[in-house]
Amino acid sequence: MKAVVMGGGQGSRLRPLTCNLPKPLVPVCNKPVMEYTVELLKRHGATTLLVTLHYLADEIMSYFGYGSDWGLKMLYSIEDEPLGTAGSVKKVEESLDDAFLVISGDALTDFDLSAAVKFHRQRKSAATIVLTRVDNPLEFGMVITDDDSKVVRFLEKPSWGEVFSDTINTGIYVLDPSILKLMEPGQPYDFSKDLFPMMLEKELPIYGYVAEGYWCDIGSLDQYQKANRDVLMGRVKHRPPGEMIREGVWVGKGTRIHPGASLETPVVIGRNCRIRENARVLEGTVVGDNCIVEEGASLHRDVLWDNTFIGRKVRCQGTTLCRRVTLKSNVTVGEGAVLGDKVFVGEGALLQPQVKIWPDKNIEPGATVSLSLIWGNKWPGSLFDEGGITGLGNIEVTSEFALKLGAAYGATLEKGSVVLVSRDSHPCSRLTQRSLICGLVSVGINVRDLRVTPSPISRSTLMNTAAVGGIHTRVARDDIRSVHLDFFDHRGISIGKVTQRKIENNFFREEFRRTTMDEVGVIDFPSRSLEQFLEHFSANLAIDLVRQAGFKVVIDYNFGNASVALSSILGKLGCETVSLNAHLEPIKAREQLMSRGRSMQQLSDIVTTLKADLGVLMDVDAERMSVVDERGQIVEGARLLTMMALLLFRQNKSALVAVPVTAPSALEKLASDHGGKLIWTSTDTRSLTHTANLGRERIAMAGCPNGSLVFPKFSPGFDAMYAFARLLEMMATEKLPLSEMVSWIPNFHLHHQSIACGYQEKGRVMRRLIEDSRQLPTQMIDGLKVFLPSGWVLVVPAQNKPALHLWTEGETPEEATELARQYSEKIENLRAIAQPVRAVKSNTAGRTEKGDPLPEDRAFHFWTPGRYLGVRARTYNEFLDTLHYIEPASLSYHFQRGDFSNWVEYELKDGWLAEQIRQLKTDTQSGEDLRNELLTIFSHTPGRGNS
């Protein structure tokens, strides 16, 4: 007898299982589901199988070959375009000369097919449909038969009002070849929708045979899990592969199971696996070939495909892990989660129930994943990076993500609070912002929507309203495919780490409050925010002075938001203006980001051609600017910062200027020469703006080497529009051409690069750098800054990346580059030797010796920026390795605990160091001061703890 096996389905409802594998090859208890079908057909007398294929056909042909391993002849028919269930059988019509079976290659069954064929011949039927009874027929095609089993009606996926029977179509048919002539070749046909209704219309006999036994249409991920359990539980007349070493435990060849491992029946373990000591493989679990389950891991009702690695103390329940999945130690995967091929999950990550991760994704250590990851490359360990939240537009930052994020943020605020939102003009920013608004109002937050508004205007408006916070959405500067979200507090400053962590906690744990209908927030659209900003702008500028100068200005708006306000401002200042790219064009604005150098050169050419006094290029969101003088010289970045600071020092002898430690050291001399003062801050922008606003009555300006400038008396954040106006004001005061002022800028050159450095290595490398720099002048405001005769070097651990930032400064580009080369080599060498010292175990039972690691339940945990689950210290050396980048508040909290400070004191082998720690315990200091004190104490001696 011949049978047609339909194997062309894509299995879209089984994604991500079927991303790289055709549905018939999806394994059930370590055997492709179609192999069960092939074995069933062989048992019931089939000799030739005609397999119809479409999706990933080569995979199926490669696995089954010509069928000789199963004692069958297998032939294949490949469809370039899907022909439907009946159309695919029509294609192989020439090979069918007698009654034949049609069966799906992706359903699991043990029906008596011989009985169905016998029934077909007894009834002299043209087509016999194999039926089965189910409790809920709504998801299947229902078949109604008369008392003689003749089919009288078909209903495809009926509603409950149409349910007249519990017998459904299993997709298994016994057919006479003559009925295939009813179809046109090469056309798509479906059995239930086309061919069988056509036969009823022609009064051709169709019978239904109700089969006894097991049948499962593996059409969903839940049904896939159920099929595996049913085979394990013996509900199907198919035997799992492997040797049954005891009742309910099947094990493949070459597998080694440690005597200390725990197995609970029923389980299937494939070939060449390793089950380590204290691993628990509990009931209902399937482990594929070549898998490793490490010490202390626990698997319960999981399905593991081949070559999967399960790290130490991993916890999984009811999950499906596809080929070559890696779960590092202490990972937890919730029930119903599915991980596609080659997914890598870093140490300590948590995957919430029902999460789906598509193939080749990377989950960072410590991450908590609560949304499915389909298109992006990775899931970060935290939401916030160094400047907000950034992700690929509509891929990582989707509307679903933004909706949930808005609710998470809103849940940190009181009901009825007001949040201000704004955006740039890009359609993806609009999509993201609208989803954020939905999330906010769903938790009872009122929203004031400024729509397309530059970030500086949003900050200024926020500072002068009753809003408790704000969100600005824009295209990311460094990656035009990404969307960036800035979160502001009530002062218009980027939110701090405590607020960030509250949002992350709500987001990952999905702890959102729910409101009643009457408590849902309202959306308002303020009408005078621009007018109020312009009034505030005019009140903080010497307009008459600038007007008298009569500057001729060329301004390139870069198709960005600055055009909303700056044209009006320049009109008030009496400038003769030549405007370029002044209309909002989000797509072109993104293109301009990629060709900034060309834009600057064009601006330079236009300024010199028109004999303008200066030109300015605004960034898309009006937070940064670059300047061109009347001779066409380009001034941007650190040179612009230095020039602006110098002008301030000249015109205000006691001016205070705040800059990050990455700023050029020339600023220090300029401040000293003119009676001004510099305030050094950390490298992150929030530290800079926070410092500027704390001293807003005294600090004249704060700025970054990237050209972002803050004038805290005017605005809490970066504002290129006001910075440009202040430059005009200072030029009018000096009564000199801009090129003259540019010539005052000292020579310096900055270099920046990132160096790969794992999370576990960062602390050790930083410590060794500090130890090696004891004889040199250093500064540890943020990271380690070393002052050398030829310049300086700054090394700062990246917050949320396995990397170190390296900045250098020299008088020439060659000097800065050479310093970077030397220190990058130094860091690479330190990484190579930065291996943790093995702990010395105590030989005295019940007593903790110096160097003996603390028990797991007594380890000290610290919060660290960019790592959602923080870091752990069980030994003195581990504490040293984390000291450089743990949060100051977390350090202060632990040090105030007697058990922690006593432990540190006890671990020190140097008596002088222990005395210094005892003195620190009696002092009240901030976390940052405490960290600096500890670093100073530890740097005075090469001695370390014994651990």
Residue pairs with C-beta under 8 A, 6 or more apart in sequence:
1 45
1 46
1 47
1 98
1 99
1 100
1 101
1 117
2 46
2 47
2 48
2 49
2 50
2 95
2 96
2 98
2 100
2 101
3 41
3 46
3 48
3 49
3 50
3 100
3 101
3 102
3 103
4 49
4 50
4 51
4 52
4 88
4 89
4 92
4 96
4 100
4 101
4 102
4 103
5 34
5 37
5 38
5 41
5 49
5 50
5 51
5 52
5 103
5 104
5 105
6 52
6 85
6 88
6 89
6 102
6 103
6 104
6 105
6 171
7 22
7 23
7 24
7 34
7 51
7 52
7 53
7 60
7 105
7 106
8 52
8 53
8 54
8 55
8 57
8 79
8 82
8 88
9 22
9 23
9 24
9 54
9 55
9 104
9 105
9 106
10 18
10 22
10 23
10 54
10 55
11 17
11 18
11 22
11 23
11 26
11 55
11 106
12 18
13 219
13 220
13 221
14 23
14 26
14 218
14 219
14 220
14 221
14 224
15 356
15 358
16 322
16 338
16 339
16 340
16 341
16 356
16 357
16 358
16 359
17 26
17 221
17 224
17 320
17 322
17 338
17 340
18 26
19 340
19 341
19 358
19 359
20 56
20 323
20 340
20 341
20 359
21 56
21 59
21 322
21 341
22 53
22 55
22 56
22 57
22 59
22 60
23 33
23 55
23 105
23 106
23 218
24 32
24 33
24 34
24 37
24 60
24 105
24 106
25 32
25 33
25 34
25 59
25 60
25 63
26 32
26 33
26 106
26 218
26 224
27 33
27 288
27 305
28 36
28 108
28 218
28 224
28 227
28 228
28 231
29 228
29 231
29 232
29 240
29 241
29 268
29 286
30 240
30 241
30 242
30 252
30 268
30 270
30 286
30 288
30 289
31 240
31 241
32 63
33 105
33 106
33 107
33 108
33 218
33 227
34 60
34 64
34 105
34 106
35 64
36 108
36 238
37 103
37 104
37 105
37 107
37 108
37 109
38 49
38 64
38 67
38 70
38 72
38 74
39 70
39 238
40 109
40 110
40 111
40 113
40 238
41 49
41 72
41 101
41 103
41 113
42 70
42 71
42 72
44 112
44 113
44 114
44 117
45 114
46 72
46 101
47 72
47 73
48 72
48 73
48 74
48 75
48 95
49 67
49 72
49 73
49 74
49 75
50 75
50 76
50 77
50 92
50 95
50 96
51 60
51 64
51 74
51 75
51 76
51 77
51 105
52 76
52 77
52 79
52 88
52 89
52 91
52 92
53 60
53 61
53 76
53 77
53 78
53 79
54 78
54 79
54 82
57 76
57 78
60 76
60 105
61 76
64 70
64 74
65 74
66 73
66 74
67 73
67 74
75 92
75 95
77 88
77 91
77 92
79 88
79 91
81 188
82 88
82 188
83 90
83 91
83 186
83 187
83 188
83 189
84 188
84 189
84 190
84 194
85 102
85 171
85 189
85 190
85 191
85 192
86 183
86 189
86 190
86 191
86 194
86 195
87 183
87 186
87 187
87 188
87 189
87 190
89 96
89 102
89 175
89 180
90 180
90 183
90 185
90 189
91 185
91 186
93 177
93 180
93 185
96 177
96 180
97 177
98 177
99 117
99 120
99 121
99 174
99 175
99 176
99 177
100 174
100 175
100 177
101 113
101 116
101 117
101 172
101 173
101 174
102 171
102 172
102 173
102 174
102 175
102 191
103 113
103 171
103 172
103 173
104 171
104 172
104 217
106 218
107 170
107 171
107 215
107 216
107 217
107 218
108 214
108 215
108 216
108 218
108 227
108 230
108 231
108 236
108 238
109 170
109 172
109 213
109 214
109 215
109 216
110 213
110 214
110 236
110 237
110 238
111 130
111 132
111 170
111 172
111 211
111 212
111 213
111 214
111 215
112 211
112 212
112 213
113 172
115 209
115 211
116 128
116 130
116 172
116 174
116 209
116 211
117 174
119 128
119 174
119 207
119 209
120 128
120 174
120 207
120 209
123 149
123 205
123 207
124 205
125 174
125 176
125 205
125 206
125 207
126 175
126 176
126 178
126 179
126 199
126 204
126 205
126 206
127 173
127 174
127 175
127 176
127 179
127 196
127 199
127 204
127 205
127 206
127 207
128 173
128 174
128 175
128 206
128 207
128 208
128 209
129 143
129 151
129 169
129 170
129 172
129 173
129 196
129 206
129 207
129 208
129 209
130 170
130 172
130 173
130 174
130 208
130 209
130 211
131 143
131 145
131 167
131 168
131 169
131 170
131 208
131 209
131 210
131 211
132 167
132 168
132 170
132 210
132 211
132 213
132 215
133 166
133 167
133 168
133 210
134 140
134 166
134 168
135 166
137 158
137 163
137 165
137 166
137 167
137 168
138 157
138 158
138 159
138 160
138 163
139 157
139 219
140 157
140 168
140 169
140 217
141 154
141 155
141 156
141 157
141 168
141 169
141 192
142 154
142 155
142 156
142 158
142 162
142 163
142 164
142 165
142 167
142 168
142 169
143 151
143 153
143 154
143 155
143 165
143 167
143 168
143 169
143 208
144 151
144 152
144 153
144 154
144 155
144 164
144 165
144 167
145 151
145 152
145 165
145 167
145 207
145 208
146 152
149 207
149 208
149 209
149 210
150 205
150 206
150 207
150 208
151 196
151 200
151 206
151 207
151 208
154 169
154 192
154 196
154 197
154 200
155 162
155 164
156 192
156 193
167 208
167 210
169 192
170 211
170 215
170 217
171 191
171 217
172 211
173 191
174 209
179 195
179 199
179 204
182 195
182 198
182 199
182 202
183 189
183 194
183 195
189 195
196 206
199 206
200 206
213 237
214 230
214 235
214 236
214 237
216 223
216 226
216 227
216 230
217 223
218 224
218 227
221 320
221 336
221 338
222 336
224 303
224 320
225 301
225 303
225 318
225 320
228 284
228 286
228 303
229 284
229 301
230 236
231 238
231 240
232 240
232 248
232 266
232 267
232 268
232 284
232 286
233 266
234 266
240 250
240 268
241 250
241 252
241 268
241 270
242 250
242 251
242 252
242 253
242 268
242 269
242 270
242 271
243 250
243 251
243 252
243 253
244 250
245 251
246 265
247 265
248 265
248 266
248 267
249 263
249 265
249 266
249 267
249 269
250 267
250 268
250 269
251 257
251 269
252 269
252 270
252 271
252 272
252 273
252 289
253 271
253 272
254 271
254 272
254 273
255 269
255 270
255 271
255 272
255 273
255 274
255 275
256 273
256 274
256 275
257 263
257 269
257 273
257 275
258 275
258 276
258 277
258 278
258 279
260 277
260 278
261 275
261 276
261 277
261 278
261 279
261 280
261 281
261 293
262 278
262 279
262 280
262 281
262 282
263 275
263 281
264 280
264 281
264 282
264 283
265 283
266 283
266 284
267 281
267 282
267 283
267 284
267 285
267 286
267 287
268 285
268 286
268 287
269 275
269 281
269 287
269 291
270 287
270 288
270 289
270 290
270 291
270 306
271 289
271 290
272 289
272 290
273 287
273 288
273 289
273 290
273 291
273 292
273 293
274 291
274 292
274 293
275 281
275 287
275 293
276 292
276 293
276 294
276 295
276 297
277 295
278 295
278 296
279 293
279 294
279 295
279 296
279 297
279 298
279 299
279 310
280 297
280 298
280 299
280 300
281 287
281 293
281 299
282 298
282 299
282 300
282 301
283 300
283 301
284 300
284 301
284 302
285 299
285 300
285 301
285 302
285 303
285 304
286 302
286 303
286 304
287 293
287 299
287 304
287 308
288 304
288 305
288 306
288 307
288 308
288 323
289 306
289 307
290 306
290 307
291 304
291 306
291 307
291 308
291 309
291 310
292 308
292 309
292 310
293 299
293 310
294 309
294 310
294 311
294 312
294 314
294 329
295 312
295 313
296 312
296 313
297 310
297 311
297 312
297 313
297 314
297 315
297 316
298 314
298 315
298 316
299 310
299 316
300 316
300 317
300 318
301 317
301 318
302 316
302 317
302 318
302 319
302 320
302 321
303 319
303 320
303 321
304 310
304 321
304 325
305 321
305 322
305 323
305 325
306 323
306 324
307 323
307 324
308 321
308 323
308 324
308 325
308 326
308 327
309 325
309 326
309 327
310 316
310 327
311 326
311 327
311 328
311 329
311 330
311 331
311 347
312 329
312 330
313 329
313 330
314 327
314 329
314 330
314 331
314 332
314 333
315 331
315 332
315 333
316 327
316 332
316 333
317 333
317 334
317 335
318 335
318 336
318 337
319 333
319 334
319 335
319 336
319 337
319 338
319 339
320 337
320 338
320 339
321 327
321 333
321 339
321 343
322 338
322 339
322 340
322 341
322 343
322 359
323 341
323 342
324 341
324 342
325 339
325 340
325 341
325 342
325 343
325 344
325 345
326 343
326 344
326 345
327 333
327 345
328 344
328 345
328 346
328 347
328 348
328 349
328 365
329 347
329 348
330 347
330 348
331 345
331 346
331 347
331 348
331 349
331 350
331 351
332 349
332 350
332 351
333 339
333 345
333 351
334 350
334 351
334 352
334 353
334 354
334 355
335 353
335 354
336 353
336 354
337 351
337 352
337 353
337 354
337 355
337 356
337 357
338 355
338 356
338 357
339 345
339 351
339 357
340 356
340 357
340 358
340 359
340 360
340 361
341 359
341 360
342 359
342 360
343 357
343 359
343 360
343 361
343 362
343 363
344 361
344 362
344 363
345 351
345 363
346 362
346 363
346 364
346 365
346 366
346 367
346 381
347 365
347 366
348 365
348 366
348 869
349 363
349 364
349 365
349 366
349 367
349 368
349 369
349 381
350 367
350 368
350 369
350 508
350 869
351 357
351 363
351 369
352 368
352 369
352 370
352 508
352 510
355 369
355 370
355 371
355 372
355 373
356 372
356 373
356 374
357 363
357 369
357 372
357 373
357 379
358 372
358 373
358 374
358 375
361 373
361 376
361 377
361 378
361 379
362 377
362 378
362 379
363 369
363 373
363 378
363 379
364 378
364 379
364 380
364 381
365 381
365 759
365 867
366 381
366 382
366 867
366 868
366 869
366 870
367 379
367 380
367 381
367 382
367 868
368 508
368 509
368 868
368 869
369 379
370 404
370 507
370 508
370 509
370 510
371 400
371 401
371 404
373 379
375 392
375 395
375 396
376 391
376 392
376 395
376 396
380 800
381 800
381 866
381 867
381 868
381 869
382 500
382 504
382 800
382 866
382 867
382 868
383 389
383 405
383 500
383 503
383 504
383 507
384 500
384 503
384 504
384 800
384 866
385 799
385 800
385 866
386 684
386 685
386 798
386 799
386 800
387 484
387 486
387 494
387 684
387 685
388 484
388 485
388 486
388 487
388 494
389 397
389 405
389 484
389 485
389 487
390 397
390 476
390 479
390 482
390 483
390 484
390 485
391 397
391 401
391 482
391 483
392 481
392 482
392 483
393 428
393 432
393 475
393 481
393 482
393 483
394 428
394 431
394 483
396 482
397 432
397 482
397 483
397 485
399 431
399 432
399 434
399 435
400 435
401 435
402 431
402 432
402 433
402 435
402 436
402 439
403 435
403 436
403 438
403 439
403 442
404 439
404 507
404 510
405 436
405 439
405 485
405 503
405 507
406 435
406 436
406 437
406 438
406 439
406 440
406 442
406 471
407 439
407 440
407 442
407 443
407 506
407 512
408 439
408 503
408 504
408 506
408 507
408 512
409 419
409 436
409 439
409 440
409 469
409 471
409 487
409 503
409 506
410 417
410 419
410 439
410 440
410 441
410 442
410 443
410 444
410 445
410 512
410 521
411 443
411 506
411 511
411 512
411 513
412 499
412 502
412 503
412 506
413 419
413 445
413 468
413 469
414 468
415 443
415 444
415 445
415 513
415 515
415 519
416 444
416 445
416 446
416 521
417 445
417 446
417 467
417 468
417 469
418 445
418 446
418 447
418 448
418 465
418 466
418 467
418 468
419 440
419 445
419 446
419 447
419 448
419 467
419 468
419 469
419 470
419 471
420 447
420 448
420 450
420 458
420 461
420 462
420 465
420 467
420 469
420 470
420 471
421 433
421 436
421 437
421 440
421 447
421 448
421 449
421 450
421 470
421 471
421 472
421 473
422 433
422 449
422 450
422 451
422 452
422 453
422 455
422 457
422 458
422 470
422 471
422 472
422 473
423 429
423 430
423 432
423 433
423 451
423 452
423 453
423 472
423 473
423 474
424 452
424 473
424 474
424 475
424 560
424 561
424 586
424 589
424 620
424 621
425 452
425 561
425 584
425 585
425 586
425 589
426 474
426 475
426 586
426 587
426 589
426 590
427 586
428 475
428 483
429 473
429 474
429 475
429 483
429 586
432 473
432 483
432 485
433 449
433 471
433 473
436 471
436 473
436 485
437 447
437 449
437 523
440 447
440 521
441 447
441 520
441 521
441 522
441 523
442 512
442 514
442 515
442 520
442 521
443 512
443 513
443 514
443 515
443 521
444 513
444 515
444 519
444 520
444 521
445 521
446 521
446 522
446 523
446 524
447 521
447 522
447 523
447 524
448 465
448 467
448 524
448 525
448 526
449 523
449 524
449 525
450 457
450 458
450 461
450 525
450 526
450 529
451 525
452 561
452 564
452 584
453 461
453 529
453 530
453 561
453 564
454 560
454 561
454 562
454 564
454 565
454 621
454 622
454 623
454 721
455 472
455 474
455 486
455 561
455 621
455 622
455 623
455 717
455 718
456 622
456 623
456 715
456 717
456 718
456 719
456 720
456 721
456 722
457 529
457 530
457 533
457 564
457 565
458 470
458 472
458 488
458 492
459 470
459 488
459 492
459 715
459 716
459 717
459 719
460 492
460 532
460 533
460 536
460 714
460 715
460 716
460 719
461 526
461 529
461 532
461 533
462 469
462 470
462 488
462 490
462 491
462 492
463 490
463 491
463 492
463 715
463 716
464 532
464 536
467 490
468 489
468 490
469 487
469 488
469 489
469 490
469 495
470 487
470 488
470 492
471 485
471 486
471 487
471 488
472 485
472 486
472 488
472 621
473 483
473 484
473 485
473 486
474 483
474 484
474 486
474 620
474 621
475 482
475 483
475 484
475 586
475 589
475 590
475 593
475 620
476 482
476 483
476 484
477 484
477 593
477 619
477 620
480 590
480 591
480 593
480 594
486 494
487 494
487 495
487 499
487 500
487 503
488 494
488 495
488 717
489 495
489 496
489 499
491 693
491 716
492 715
492 716
492 717
493 686
493 689
493 690
493 693
493 716
493 717
494 685
494 686
494 689
494 717
495 686
496 686
496 690
497 863
497 865
497 887
498 889
501 863
504 868
505 511
506 512
508 868
530 564
530 565
533 565
534 565
534 568
534 569
534 572
536 714
537 565
537 569
537 714
537 721
537 722
537 725
538 572
540 711
540 713
540 714
540 722
541 573
541 722
541 725
541 726
541 729
542 729
542 732
543 572
543 573
545 729
545 732
545 733
546 573
546 574
546 575
546 725
546 728
546 729
546 732
547 573
547 574
548 574
548 732
549 728
549 731
549 732
549 735
550 574
550 575
550 576
551 573
551 575
551 576
551 613
551 614
551 728
551 731
551 732
552 575
552 576
552 578
552 610
552 611
552 612
552 613
553 570
553 575
553 576
553 577
553 578
553 612
553 613
553 614
553 615
553 616
553 728
554 577
554 578
554 580
554 603
554 606
554 607
554 610
554 612
554 614
554 615
554 616
554 628
555 566
555 570
555 577
555 578
555 579
555 580
555 615
555 616
555 618
556 580
556 581
556 599
556 602
556 603
556 615
556 616
556 617
556 618
557 563
557 566
557 579
557 580
557 581
557 582
557 618
558 581
558 589
558 592
558 599
558 617
558 618
558 619
558 620
559 581
559 583
559 584
559 585
559 586
559 588
559 589
559 592
559 620
560 584
560 589
560 618
560 619
560 620
560 621
560 622
561 584
561 620
561 621
561 622
562 618
562 622
562 720
562 721
563 579
563 582
563 583
563 584
564 584
565 622
565 721
566 618
566 622
566 721
566 724
567 577
567 579
567 582
569 721
569 725
570 577
571 577
573 725
573 728
575 728
578 606
578 610
578 612
580 603
580 606
581 588
581 592
589 620
592 599
592 620
593 620
596 617
599 617
600 617
600 626
600 628
600 634
600 636
603 615
603 616
603 617
603 628
604 615
604 628
604 632
604 633
604 634
605 632
606 612
606 615
607 614
607 615
607 628
607 629
607 630
607 632
608 630
608 631
608 632
611 630
612 630
613 630
613 731
613 737
613 738
614 627
614 628
614 629
614 630
614 727
614 731
614 738
615 627
615 628
616 625
616 626
616 627
616 628
616 724
617 625
617 626
617 627
617 628
618 624
618 625
618 720
618 721
618 724
619 625
619 720
622 719
622 720
622 721
623 708
623 717
623 718
623 719
623 720
624 706
624 707
624 708
624 718
624 720
625 636
625 640
625 707
625 720
625 723
625 724
626 634
626 635
626 636
626 637
626 640
626 707
627 634
627 635
627 636
627 640
627 724
627 727
627 738
628 634
628 635
629 635
629 737
629 738
629 739
629 742
630 737
630 738
630 739
631 739
633 739
633 742
635 643
635 738
635 742
635 745
636 707
637 705
637 706
637 707
638 663
638 664
638 705
638 748
638 750
639 742
639 745
640 707
641 659
641 663
641 667
641 703
641 704
641 705
641 707
641 709
642 664
642 666
642 667
642 670
642 745
642 746
642 748
643 741
643 742
643 744
643 745
644 701
644 703
644 709
644 723
644 726
644 727
644 730
645 657
645 659
645 667
645 670
645 671
645 676
645 701
645 703
646 670
646 674
646 741
646 744
646 745
647 727
647 730
647 734
647 741
648 655
648 657
648 676
648 700
648 701
648 730
649 655
649 657
649 670
649 671
649 673
649 674
649 675
649 676
650 674
650 734
651 730
651 733
651 734
652 676
652 700
653 674
653 675
653 676
654 675
654 676
654 677
655 674
655 676
655 677
655 700
655 701
656 676
656 677
656 678
656 679
656 695
656 698
656 699
656 700
657 667
657 671
657 676
657 677
657 678
657 679
657 699
657 700
657 701
657 702
657 703
658 678
658 679
658 680
658 681
658 688
658 691
658 692
658 695
658 699
658 701
658 702
658 703
659 667
659 678
659 679
659 680
659 681
659 688
659 702
659 703
659 704
659 705
660 680
660 681
660 682
660 683
660 684
660 687
660 688
660 704
660 705
660 782
661 680
661 681
661 682
661 683
661 779
661 781
661 782
661 783
661 785
661 794
662 683
662 704
662 705
662 750
662 752
662 794
662 807
663 680
663 703
663 704
663 705
664 705
664 746
664 748
664 750
664 809
665 748
665 791
665 792
665 809
666 746
666 748
667 678
668 678
669 746
670 676
670 746
671 677
671 678
679 691
679 695
679 699
680 779
680 781
681 687
681 688
681 691
681 702
681 781
681 782
682 688
682 781
682 782
683 782
683 783
683 796
683 805
684 782
684 799
685 704
685 708
685 718
687 782
688 702
688 703
688 704
688 710
689 702
689 710
689 716
689 717
689 718
691 699
691 702
692 699
692 701
692 702
692 710
692 712
692 716
693 712
693 716
695 712
696 712
696 713
697 713
699 712
700 711
700 713
701 709
701 710
701 711
701 712
702 709
702 710
702 712
703 709
703 710
704 718
705 750
708 718
708 720
709 718
709 719
709 720
709 723
710 716
710 717
710 718
710 719
711 719
711 722
711 723
711 726
714 722
715 722
731 738
731 741
734 740
734 741
747 811
747 812
748 809
748 810
748 811
749 809
749 810
749 811
749 812
749 813
749 815
749 816
750 807
750 808
750 809
750 816
751 807
751 808
751 809
751 810
751 813
751 816
751 817
751 819
751 820
752 805
752 806
752 807
752 808
753 805
753 806
753 820
753 824
754 798
754 801
754 803
754 804
754 805
754 806
755 803
755 804
755 806
755 824
755 827
755 828
756 802
756 803
757 765
757 797
757 802
757 803
757 804
757 827
757 831
758 802
759 802
759 867
761 831
761 834
762 797
762 802
762 804
762 881
762 884
762 885
763 880
763 881
763 882
763 883
763 884
763 885
764 830
764 834
764 836
764 881
765 804
765 827
765 830
765 831
765 834
766 783
766 784
766 795
766 797
766 804
766 884
766 885
767 880
767 881
767 883
767 884
768 830
768 834
769 784
769 795
769 826
769 827
769 830
770 778
770 780
770 784
770 884
770 935
770 939
771 939
771 942
772 826
773 784
773 786
774 939
776 786
776 787
776 788
777 786
777 787
778 784
778 785
778 786
778 787
779 785
779 787
780 932
780 935
782 796
783 794
783 795
783 796
783 797
783 805
783 884
784 794
784 795
784 796
785 792
785 793
785 794
786 792
786 793
786 794
788 819
790 810
790 811
790 815
790 818
790 819
791 808
791 809
791 810
791 811
791 815
791 816
791 819
792 808
792 809
793 806
793 807
793 808
793 819
793 820
793 823
794 805
794 806
794 807
794 808
795 804
795 805
795 806
795 823
795 827
796 804
796 805
796 807
797 803
797 804
797 805
797 884
797 885
798 804
798 805
798 866
799 865
799 866
800 865
800 866
800 867
801 866
804 827
806 820
806 823
806 824
806 827
808 816
808 817
808 819
808 820
808 823
809 816
809 819
810 816
810 817
810 818
810 819
836 877
836 878
836 881
837 877
837 947
839 851
839 852
839 853
839 875
839 947
840 849
840 851
840 852
840 946
840 947
841 852
842 848
842 849
842 852
843 849
848 854
850 906
850 907
850 909
850 945
850 946
850 947
851 875
851 876
851 907
851 945
851 946
851 947
852 947
853 874
853 875
853 947
854 860
854 874
854 875
854 903
856 874
859 872
859 873
859 874
860 872
860 873
860 874
860 879
860 894
860 900
860 903
861 870
861 871
861 872
861 873
862 870
862 871
862 872
862 873
862 882
862 886
862 887
862 890
862 891
862 894
863 870
863 886
863 887
863 889
863 890
864 870
864 871
864 882
864 885
864 886
864 887
864 890
865 885
865 887
870 886
870 890
871 882
871 886
872 878
873 879
873 882
875 907
875 945
875 947
876 904
876 907
876 908
876 944
876 945
876 946
876 947
877 944
877 945
877 947
878 947
879 904
880 938
880 944
880 945
883 891
883 931
883 934
883 935
883 938
884 935
886 931
887 927
888 926
888 927
888 928
888 930
888 931
889 927
890 927
891 927
891 930
891 931
892 925
892 926
892 927
892 930
893 927
894 900
894 901
895 901
895 920
895 921
895 930
901 917
901 920
901 921
904 917
905 914
905 917
905 918
905 921
906 914
907 945
907 946
907 947
908 914
908 917
908 943
908 945
909 943
909 944
909 945
909 946
910 941
910 943
912 941
913 937
913 938
913 940
913 941
913 943
916 937
917 937
920 930
920 933
920 934
920 937
925 933
